[in-house]
Amino acid sequence: MDQTMPDEHAVVPFLRAGPPPDRTRWEGWQQWRKIRGTFVPAPRLTSADYQSLSLRRRALHDLHRTATHVNMRLQETPMSARVANLMRGRLQNNAVKFMPGTRDGLMINGGGFQGKTETACDAAASFEDVWREVHHQLLPAPMPGTRDVFVPVAYCRLPVRATPKGLCKAILNVYGNPHPGTLDDLVRAVRDAIRDHHTTALLIDFTDRP
C-alpha cells in the first residue's frame, strides 16, 4: 500500500544522532534494546509520485531507500521462530531458578549471514524487557549486595581463536571493569561482575572461521 509523500520541509526520518550502539557495552546494549524495531522504512511511491518530487526530495528519498535496504528488519522464519522461542523459554527458566546449580545453555550454529546473532540478541532483549519490568515491581531499589547498574543481559563478541583470557576480558569489557593480570584473577573478576550486576543471560558471539 502506498504511503503519503513526505512534506518538502519535514525532518529526514532516517537520520540518527551519534554512532551506532555498541552492544558489547552495557550502555550500548540498552540503547539498542530501546530503539530496535523503530526504524521507519522509506514510503512506497508510484513512478508518477517519484517524478513529481523536487530534486532535493528525490535525493533524500533515494537516500532513505538506501537506508531501508541496509537496515532491513529481521525477517522471522520457522527456524528463527523456533530458536527464539527455545531461547526465551530457557532464559526464563534460568531467571527463576534460585537454587545453586548449573544453568542450561544454548548453542546456535550455522553458516554466516543467516541471522544467528540478530535472532539471539532480539530474543534476549525481549526477555530483558519482561525481566526488567518484573525486577522493578519486586525490587524498585537496588538489590542488596549488588551494584546500582542492573545488567540482565551481557553480550560480548570474540575474535577468531579466542583464548580463555580473551573471553574473560571481553566479558569484563561489557561492564567497563578493569582486567586483572592472571587467568585466575580474571575468572574471579568475571564471576564477581556477573553476580554484582545481577546478570541473568550471558551471550557469547564467536566464530571459528579463519
Secondary structure, DSSP 8 states (H G I E B T S, - for coil): -------TT---TT--SSS---TTSHHHHHHHHHHTT---------HHHHHHS-HHHHHHHHHHHHHHHHT------HHHHHHHHHHHHHHHHHHT--SSS----------TTSSHHHHHHHHHHHHHHHHHHHHHHH--S--TTS-S---SEEEEE--TT--HHHHHHHHHHHHT----SSHHHHHHHHHHHHHHTT--EEEEE-----
